[in-house]
Each structure stands twice: as structure tokens, then as C-alpha cells.
Amino acid sequence: MTVDPLAEIVTLLQPAARFSKLVECAGSWRIHREATGEPFYCAILEGSCRVTFGDQQSFILHAGDFVLAPAMRNLVNETIDAPADLPVMLPTRVGEGHFRVGRLDGPADLRMRIGHCSFGAPDSALLVSLLPDVVLVRDRPRLATLMQLVDEETREQRAAREIVLERLLEVLLIEALRSGTETTSAPGLARGLGDERLAAALHAMHARPERPWTVADLANEAALSRSAFFARFNRIVGLPPMEYLLAWRMALAKQLLRNRNLGVDQVAERVGYGSASTFSVAFARHAGMPPARYARTTG
């Protein structure tokens, strides 16, 4: 069976909806959102604005654009021509899940749907580190449609609501990450999967994590020389290949330990370690505790 690394990571993250809202803006306005470390996403339905993540990444967004931050840093959202001394404003609630910013009367200049979710995986920070900081997708109206479905499901108390929400969010995040490979230069797994050579190595790592991979082995999967593969992987994915492999193995090990169906020696074998003791040392260095204790405290 073909393994999809992007789908594997998003599924392991266990996304859950927190809330979403429709925000309308008029006149000059500026919103500041504190860093939460949780996923934030936004679809521009009408109009244009500027969004700045942290101190540097700034984008002009237009209708049809979608932006995703898997771990949100401080964010400023504002009109494109907002003066430097314009104060930060708080959105005014005008209805259920409906807010207004700036001038409260008259037609809106901008309409956007904003969503927040959380990741249930205890090791979510490890998995998020394999994703780009910010994903920008242009001209993918289906993402706004998916957001609308998430919003409707969030507000309606129907049977199997949590399962439906989790699946919708998985689709939303996967669609954003794979579409963003065309519009973002930020390194990450999605960009690696968009590179035909690197994709072969990434699929091999995810399909056979138990194999004692070396950089030369992975370079062979990618049909590249060892040095060319190492440089290309580092540049496009954002970290060295063996560091990526370690992160993925540790994420898998944590999942297997939480399920408590396997002993430490079996988990070690599943994630590519020749002995339980070697695995235990690597796991403790990575997780801050031995695997047996991790299984007891999180299982």
C-alpha cells in the first residue's frame, strides 16, 4: 500500500475544531492576535488586506486566498494602507459567529472566514516542526468551502459531530499544505513532496521506517548523488535528511507507545533500532524520559 507522508502527519496530529467566525471589515482597521502556538487559518472571501506573521513574513491577501499557520505566532491583520499610528482594534460581535472591525455601518470592504483548531497529539510540536511556518494558497475556492463546512458542523449538534469535524479538518489541512507547494517558498514537507526526486526518498522513509537508512541509501532512492541529495533535502525540506528521519521515527514511536500494544523492544524494531537499549537512549534524549515511562504516563 502506498504511504502518503503528508496524510500520515496530519492524521497523527489529531486536529480538532475550536471555533471559526466570519469577520467583516470596513474603513481603516488593524487587528493584533497573540501567538497561541495553535493552528490558525483564514480564507479571504471578498476584498484585500495585509497580514504579517511575527516580525517579518508579510503578505497581501485578496479574495480567493487562503493562509494557514500550523503554529501561530504573533499576527497583525490590517488594511493595506493602514497608517503606522493606527491603534489596534477589537472585533465587535454583531451575531452568532459574526464580527465586525473598523467602521460599523455601511457595506464591508473585506469579508474573511477565520478558523482556529488544536492538535490532540501530545507530540504535536514535533510533527508541526516538519511543516512550513506559513502556507499561502491562491485561487483555491474549495478551501473556503471546506471552511464553511467546518463552521456549519461546529455550530450544529449532530450525531458523530467530532468524527466529522476531525475528518473535515484533515482534508482542509492536507489540501492547504499540498496546494501551498505551488505558492510558497518556505521549506517543509509539502515542498519536499512536490519535488519528484525528494518525494521518492520521503515516501521510502515513511513506508519503511524500520530499515537502517543511511544518507547514501536515501540518495539512491532519489536517484541523486549523496552530496546533491543532502543539499537539496536540506534546502527544500528545511532540515537534514537524517534529522527528518529521526523526528518521524520518534513521532511513530510515541504513537506506538501510547497505544500500549507493543513492548519497548517491538517498538524499537518498528522504528529502525537494532536493540531496545539503543532505542531507549535515543528516545530519552528526544522525549526527556525513557520509553517505558512515556508509555505509562501517556497510554
C-alpha positions as a Markdown table, in Angstrom:
| # | Residue | x | y | z |
|---|---|---|---|---|
| 1 | Met | 0.0 | 0.0 | 0.0 |
| 2 | Thr | 1.3 | 3.5 | -0.9 |
| 3 | Val | 2.1 | 5.6 | 2.1 |
| 4 | Asp | 1.3 | 9.3 | 1.9 |
| 5 | Pro | 3.7 | 11.2 | 4.3 |
| 6 | Leu | 1.6 | 14.4 | 4.4 |
| 7 | Ala | -1.6 | 12.5 | 5.2 |
| 8 | Glu | 0.2 | 10.4 | 7.9 |
| 9 | Ile | 1.5 | 13.5 | 9.7 |
| 10 | Val | -1.9 | 15.4 | 9.6 |
| 11 | Thr | -3.7 | 12.3 | 10.8 |
| 12 | Leu | -1.2 | 11.8 | 13.7 |
| 13 | Leu | -1.7 | 15.4 | 14.7 |
| 14 | Gln | -5.4 | 14.6 | 15.5 |
| 15 | Pro | -6.9 | 18.0 | 14.5 |
| 16 | Ala | -9.9 | 19.2 | 16.4 |
| 17 | Ala | -12.0 | 22.4 | 15.7 |
| 18 | Arg | -12.0 | 25.1 | 18.4 |
| 19 | Phe | -14.1 | 27.8 | 16.6 |
| 20 | Ser | -14.5 | 29.7 | 13.4 |
| 21 | Lys | -16.1 | 33.0 | 12.6 |
| 22 | Leu | -17.0 | 35.4 | 9.8 |
| 23 | Val | -15.2 | 38.8 | 10.1 |
| 24 | Glu | -16.3 | 41.8 | 8.1 |
| 25 | Cys | -14.0 | 44.9 | 8.0 |
| 26 | Ala | -14.7 | 48.5 | 6.7 |
| 27 | Gly | -12.6 | 51.7 | 6.6 |
| 28 | Ser | -9.1 | 51.6 | 8.2 |
| 29 | Trp | -8.6 | 48.9 | 10.7 |
| 30 | Arg | -5.9 | 46.8 | 12.4 |
| 31 | Ile | -6.2 | 43.6 | 14.4 |
| 32 | His | -3.5 | 42.0 | 16.6 |
| 33 | Arg | -3.6 | 38.4 | 17.5 |
| 34 | Glu | -1.4 | 37.0 | 20.2 |
| 35 | Ala | 0.8 | 33.9 | 19.4 |
| 36 | Thr | -1.0 | 30.8 | 20.6 |
| 37 | Gly | 1.2 | 28.1 | 19.0 |
| 38 | Glu | -2.0 | 26.5 | 17.7 |
| 39 | Pro | -3.2 | 26.3 | 14.1 |
| 40 | Phe | -4.8 | 29.4 | 12.6 |
| 41 | Tyr | -6.3 | 29.6 | 9.1 |
| 42 | Cys | -8.1 | 32.3 | 7.1 |
| 43 | Ala | -9.9 | 32.5 | 3.8 |
| 44 | Ile | -10.5 | 35.8 | 2.1 |
| 45 | Leu | -14.0 | 35.9 | 0.7 |
| 46 | Glu | -14.1 | 39.5 | -0.5 |
| 47 | Gly | -11.7 | 42.4 | -0.6 |
| 48 | Ser | -8.0 | 42.7 | 0.2 |
| 49 | Cys | -5.8 | 43.1 | 3.3 |
| 50 | Arg | -2.3 | 42.7 | 4.7 |
| 51 | Val | -1.3 | 40.0 | 7.2 |
| 52 | Thr | 2.1 | 39.9 | 9.0 |
| 53 | Phe | 3.3 | 36.9 | 10.9 |
| 54 | Gly | 5.9 | 37.6 | 13.6 |
| 55 | Asp | 8.3 | 40.4 | 12.6 |
| 56 | Gln | 8.9 | 39.6 | 9.0 |
| 57 | Gln | 6.5 | 37.4 | 6.9 |
| 58 | Ser | 4.0 | 39.8 | 5.4 |
| 59 | Phe | 1.5 | 39.0 | 2.6 |
| 60 | Ile | -1.1 | 40.9 | 0.7 |
| 61 | Leu | -4.2 | 38.8 | 0.6 |
| 62 | His | -7.0 | 39.0 | -2.0 |
| 63 | Ala | -10.4 | 37.4 | -2.4 |
| 64 | Gly | -9.8 | 33.6 | -3.0 |
| 65 | Asp | -6.6 | 33.5 | -1.0 |
| 66 | Phe | -6.2 | 31.1 | 2.0 |
| 67 | Val | -3.4 | 31.3 | 4.6 |
| 68 | Leu | -2.5 | 28.6 | 7.2 |
| 69 | Ala | -0.1 | 28.9 | 10.1 |
| 70 | Pro | 0.3 | 25.4 | 11.7 |
| 71 | Ala | 1.6 | 27.1 | 14.9 |
| 72 | Met | 0.5 | 30.7 | 15.1 |
| 73 | Arg | 3.0 | 33.4 | 16.0 |
| 74 | Asn | 2.0 | 37.0 | 16.7 |
| 75 | Leu | -0.1 | 38.2 | 13.8 |
| 76 | Val | -1.2 | 41.6 | 12.6 |
| 77 | Asn | -4.0 | 41.9 | 10.1 |
| 78 | Glu | -4.8 | 45.3 | 8.7 |
| 79 | Thr | -6.0 | 47.4 | 5.7 |
| 80 | Ile | -3.3 | 47.6 | 3.1 |
| 81 | Asp | -2.9 | 51.4 | 3.5 |
| 82 | Ala | -3.3 | 51.5 | 7.3 |
| 83 | Pro | -1.2 | 54.4 | 8.8 |
| 84 | Ala | 1.6 | 53.4 | 11.1 |
| 85 | Asp | 0.0 | 55.0 | 14.2 |
| 86 | Leu | -3.4 | 53.3 | 13.7 |
| 87 | Pro | -4.4 | 51.7 | 17.0 |
| 88 | Val | -5.2 | 48.0 | 17.3 |
| 89 | Met | -9.0 | 47.3 | 17.4 |
| 90 | Leu | -11.1 | 44.6 | 18.9 |
| 91 | Pro | -13.7 | 43.0 | 16.7 |
| 92 | Thr | -17.3 | 43.8 | 17.6 |
| 93 | Arg | -19.8 | 40.9 | 17.8 |
| 94 | Val | -22.8 | 41.5 | 15.6 |
| 95 | Gly | -24.3 | 38.0 | 15.6 |
| 96 | Glu | -23.6 | 34.3 | 16.2 |
| 97 | Gly | -20.1 | 33.7 | 14.8 |
| 98 | His | -20.2 | 37.1 | 13.0 |
| 99 | Phe | -17.9 | 40.0 | 13.9 |
| 100 | Arg | -17.2 | 43.5 | 12.5 |
| 101 | Val | -14.0 | 45.6 | 12.6 |
| 102 | Gly | -13.4 | 49.2 | 11.8 |
| 103 | Arg | -16.4 | 51.3 | 10.6 |
| 104 | Leu | -19.6 | 49.6 | 12.0 |
| 105 | Asp | -22.1 | 51.0 | 9.5 |
| 106 | Gly | -22.3 | 50.7 | 5.7 |
| 107 | Pro | -21.0 | 47.9 | 3.4 |
| 108 | Ala | -18.0 | 45.9 | 4.3 |
| 109 | Asp | -14.7 | 46.3 | 2.3 |
| 110 | Leu | -13.4 | 42.9 | 3.4 |
| 111 | Arg | -15.0 | 39.6 | 4.4 |
| 112 | Met | -13.0 | 36.8 | 5.7 |
| 113 | Arg | -13.6 | 33.5 | 7.5 |
| 114 | Ile | -11.2 | 32.8 | 10.3 |
| 115 | Gly | -10.7 | 29.4 | 12.0 |
| 116 | His | -8.7 | 28.1 | 14.9 |
| 117 | Cys | -8.2 | 24.4 | 15.8 |
| 118 | Ser | -6.0 | 22.4 | 18.1 |
| 119 | Phe | -3.9 | 19.3 | 17.7 |
| 120 | Gly | -4.6 | 16.5 | 20.1 |
| 121 | Ala | -1.3 | 14.7 | 19.6 |
| 122 | Pro | 1.0 | 15.0 | 22.7 |
| 123 | Asp | 3.9 | 15.3 | 20.3 |
| 124 | Ser | 2.3 | 17.9 | 18.0 |
| 125 | Ala | 5.2 | 20.3 | 18.3 |
| 126 | Leu | 7.5 | 17.6 | 16.8 |
| 127 | Leu | 5.1 | 16.9 | 13.9 |
| 128 | Val | 4.4 | 20.6 | 13.3 |
| 129 | Ser | 8.2 | 21.2 | 13.0 |
| 130 | Leu | 8.0 | 19.1 | 9.8 |
| 131 | Leu | 5.6 | 21.6 | 8.3 |
| 132 | Pro | 6.2 | 25.1 | 6.9 |
| 133 | Asp | 5.7 | 28.1 | 9.3 |
| 134 | Val | 3.1 | 29.7 | 6.9 |
| 135 | Val | 1.3 | 28.3 | 3.9 |
| 136 | Leu | -0.3 | 30.7 | 1.4 |
| 137 | Val | -2.7 | 29.3 | -1.2 |
| 138 | Arg | -4.1 | 31.4 | -4.0 |
| 139 | Asp | -7.2 | 30.7 | -6.1 |
| 140 | Arg | -8.4 | 27.6 | -4.4 |
| 141 | Pro | -12.1 | 28.3 | -3.6 |
| 142 | Arg | -12.6 | 24.8 | -2.4 |
| 143 | Leu | -10.7 | 25.7 | 0.8 |
| 144 | Ala | -13.3 | 28.4 | 1.6 |
| 145 | Thr | -16.0 | 25.8 | 1.0 |
| 146 | Leu | -14.2 | 23.4 | 3.4 |
| 147 | Met | -14.1 | 26.2 | 6.0 |
| 148 | Gln | -17.8 | 26.8 | 5.6 |
| 149 | Leu | -18.5 | 23.1 | 6.2 |
| 150 | Val | -16.3 | 23.1 | 9.3 |
| 151 | Asp | -18.1 | 26.2 | 10.6 |
| 152 | Glu | -21.5 | 24.6 | 10.0 |
| 153 | Glu | -20.5 | 21.3 | 11.6 |
| 154 | Thr | -19.1 | 23.2 | 14.6 |
| 155 | Arg | -22.4 | 25.0 | 15.3 |
| 156 | Glu | -24.8 | 22.1 | 14.8 |
| 157 | Gln | -25.0 | 19.4 | 17.4 |
| 158 | Arg | -25.4 | 16.4 | 15.2 |
| 159 | Ala | -24.5 | 12.7 | 15.6 |
| 160 | Ala | -20.8 | 11.8 | 15.1 |
| 161 | Arg | -20.0 | 15.6 | 15.1 |
| 162 | Glu | -16.5 | 15.2 | 16.4 |
| 163 | Ile | -15.5 | 12.5 | 13.9 |
| 164 | Val | -16.9 | 14.5 | 11.0 |
| 165 | Leu | -15.1 | 17.6 | 12.2 |
| 166 | Glu | -11.8 | 15.8 | 12.5 |
| 167 | Arg | -12.1 | 14.4 | 9.0 |
| 168 | Leu | -13.1 | 17.8 | 7.5 |
| 169 | Leu | -10.1 | 19.4 | 9.2 |
| 170 | Glu | -7.8 | 16.7 | 8.0 |
| 171 | Val | -9.0 | 17.3 | 4.4 |
| 172 | Leu | -8.7 | 21.1 | 4.9 |
| 173 | Leu | -5.1 | 20.9 | 6.2 |
| 174 | Ile | -3.9 | 18.4 | 3.6 |
| 175 | Glu | -5.5 | 20.4 | 0.8 |
| 176 | Ala | -3.9 | 23.6 | 2.1 |
| 177 | Leu | -0.4 | 22.0 | 2.6 |
| 178 | Arg | -0.4 | 20.3 | -0.8 |
| 179 | Ser | -1.7 | 23.3 | -2.7 |
| 180 | Gly | 0.7 | 25.6 | -0.9 |
| 181 | Thr | 3.7 | 23.9 | -2.6 |
| 182 | Glu | 2.8 | 26.0 | -5.6 |
| 183 | Thr | 2.7 | 29.4 | -3.9 |
| 184 | Thr | 5.2 | 29.3 | -1.0 |
| 185 | Ser | 8.9 | 29.2 | -1.0 |
| 186 | Ala | 9.1 | 28.2 | 2.7 |
| 187 | Pro | 10.8 | 24.9 | 3.2 |
| 188 | Gly | 8.8 | 22.0 | 4.6 |
| 189 | Leu | 7.5 | 18.5 | 4.0 |
| 190 | Ala | 4.9 | 19.7 | 1.5 |
| 191 | Arg | 7.6 | 21.3 | -0.7 |
| 192 | Gly | 9.7 | 18.1 | -0.4 |
| 193 | Leu | 6.8 | 16.1 | -1.7 |
| 194 | Gly | 6.4 | 18.5 | -4.6 |
| 195 | Asp | 10.0 | 17.6 | -5.7 |
| 196 | Glu | 9.9 | 14.4 | -7.7 |
| 197 | Arg | 13.4 | 13.3 | -6.5 |
| 198 | Leu | 12.9 | 14.1 | -2.8 |
| 199 | Ala | 9.4 | 12.7 | -2.8 |
| 200 | Ala | 10.8 | 9.2 | -3.7 |
| 201 | Ala | 13.1 | 9.4 | -0.6 |
| 202 | Leu | 10.3 | 10.7 | 1.7 |
| 203 | His | 7.9 | 8.0 | 0.6 |
| 204 | Ala | 10.5 | 5.4 | 1.2 |
| 205 | Met | 11.3 | 6.7 | 4.7 |
| 206 | His | 7.6 | 6.7 | 5.7 |
| 207 | Ala | 6.9 | 3.3 | 4.1 |
| 208 | Arg | 9.8 | 1.5 | 5.7 |
| 209 | Pro | 10.9 | 3.4 | 8.9 |
| 210 | Glu | 12.3 | 0.1 | 10.3 |
| 211 | Arg | 15.0 | 0.0 | 7.6 |
| 212 | Pro | 18.5 | 1.1 | 8.8 |
| 213 | Trp | 18.6 | 4.0 | 6.4 |
| 214 | Thr | 21.7 | 6.0 | 5.6 |
| 215 | Val | 22.0 | 9.2 | 3.6 |
| 216 | Ala | 23.5 | 7.1 | 0.7 |
| 217 | Asp | 20.5 | 4.8 | 0.7 |
| 218 | Leu | 18.1 | 7.7 | 0.6 |
| 219 | Ala | 20.1 | 9.4 | -2.1 |
| 220 | Asn | 19.8 | 6.2 | -4.1 |
| 221 | Glu | 16.0 | 6.3 | -3.7 |
| 222 | Ala | 16.1 | 9.9 | -5.1 |
| 223 | Ala | 18.5 | 8.9 | -7.9 |
| 224 | Leu | 20.9 | 11.6 | -6.8 |
| 225 | Ser | 24.5 | 11.7 | -5.6 |
| 226 | Arg | 24.9 | 11.7 | -1.8 |
| 227 | Ser | 26.1 | 15.3 | -1.7 |
| 228 | Ala | 23.4 | 16.6 | -4.1 |
| 229 | Phe | 20.7 | 14.8 | -2.2 |
| 230 | Phe | 21.8 | 16.1 | 1.2 |
| 231 | Ala | 22.0 | 19.7 | 0.0 |
| 232 | Arg | 18.7 | 19.5 | -1.9 |
| 233 | Phe | 16.8 | 17.9 | 1.0 |
| 234 | Asn | 18.2 | 20.4 | 3.5 |
| 235 | Arg | 17.2 | 23.4 | 1.3 |
| 236 | Ile | 13.7 | 22.2 | 0.3 |
| 237 | Val | 12.5 | 20.3 | 3.4 |
| 238 | Gly | 14.3 | 22.6 | 5.8 |
| 239 | Leu | 16.4 | 20.1 | 7.8 |
| 240 | Pro | 18.9 | 17.4 | 7.1 |
| 241 | Pro | 17.5 | 14.0 | 5.9 |
| 242 | Met | 18.6 | 12.0 | 9.0 |
| 243 | Glu | 17.2 | 14.7 | 11.3 |
| 244 | Tyr | 13.9 | 14.4 | 9.5 |
| 245 | Leu | 14.0 | 10.6 | 9.7 |
| 246 | Leu | 14.7 | 10.8 | 13.5 |
| 247 | Ala | 11.8 | 13.2 | 14.0 |
| 248 | Trp | 9.5 | 10.9 | 12.1 |
| 249 | Arg | 10.7 | 7.8 | 13.9 |
| 250 | Met | 10.2 | 9.4 | 17.3 |
| 251 | Ala | 6.6 | 10.6 | 16.3 |
| 252 | Leu | 5.8 | 7.0 | 15.3 |
| 253 | Ala | 7.4 | 5.6 | 18.5 |
| 254 | Lys | 5.3 | 7.9 | 20.6 |
| 255 | Gln | 2.1 | 6.8 | 18.9 |
| 256 | Leu | 3.0 | 3.1 | 19.3 |
| 257 | Leu | 3.9 | 3.6 | 22.9 |
| 258 | Arg | 0.7 | 5.4 | 23.7 |
| 259 | Asn | -1.3 | 2.5 | 22.2 |
| 260 | Arg | 0.4 | 0.2 | 24.6 |
| 261 | Asn | 0.0 | -2.9 | 22.3 |
| 262 | Leu | 3.8 | -3.4 | 21.9 |
| 263 | Gly | 6.7 | -3.7 | 24.2 |
| 264 | Val | 9.7 | -1.4 | 24.0 |
| 265 | Asp | 11.8 | -3.9 | 22.1 |
| 266 | Gln | 9.0 | -4.3 | 19.5 |
| 267 | Val | 8.6 | -0.5 | 19.1 |
| 268 | Ala | 12.4 | -0.2 | 18.7 |
| 269 | Glu | 12.3 | -2.7 | 15.9 |
| 270 | Arg | 9.4 | -1.0 | 14.2 |
| 271 | Val | 11.2 | 2.4 | 14.1 |
| 272 | Gly | 14.6 | 1.2 | 12.9 |
| 273 | Tyr | 16.6 | 0.4 | 16.0 |
| 274 | Gly | 18.6 | -2.8 | 16.4 |
| 275 | Ser | 18.2 | -3.0 | 20.1 |
| 276 | Ala | 15.8 | -1.8 | 22.9 |
| 277 | Ser | 18.7 | -0.2 | 24.7 |
| 278 | Thr | 19.9 | 1.9 | 21.7 |
| 279 | Phe | 16.3 | 3.0 | 21.1 |
| 280 | Ser | 15.8 | 3.8 | 24.8 |
| 281 | Val | 18.8 | 6.1 | 24.8 |
| 282 | Ala | 17.7 | 7.9 | 21.6 |
| 283 | Phe | 14.1 | 8.2 | 22.8 |
| 284 | Ala | 15.1 | 9.6 | 26.2 |
| 285 | Arg | 17.4 | 12.1 | 24.6 |
| 286 | His | 14.5 | 13.2 | 22.3 |
| 287 | Ala | 11.5 | 13.0 | 24.7 |
| 288 | Gly | 13.1 | 13.7 | 28.0 |
| 289 | Met | 12.1 | 10.4 | 29.6 |
| 290 | Pro | 12.6 | 6.6 | 28.9 |
| 291 | Pro | 10.1 | 5.0 | 26.5 |
| 292 | Ala | 8.7 | 2.7 | 29.3 |
| 293 | Arg | 7.8 | 5.7 | 31.5 |
| 294 | Tyr | 6.4 | 7.6 | 28.5 |
| 295 | Ala | 4.1 | 4.6 | 27.8 |
| 296 | Arg | 2.9 | 4.6 | 31.4 |
| 297 | Thr | 2.2 | 8.3 | 31.6 |
| 298 | Thr | 0.5 | 8.8 | 28.2 |
| 299 | Gly | -1.1 | 5.5 | 27.5 |
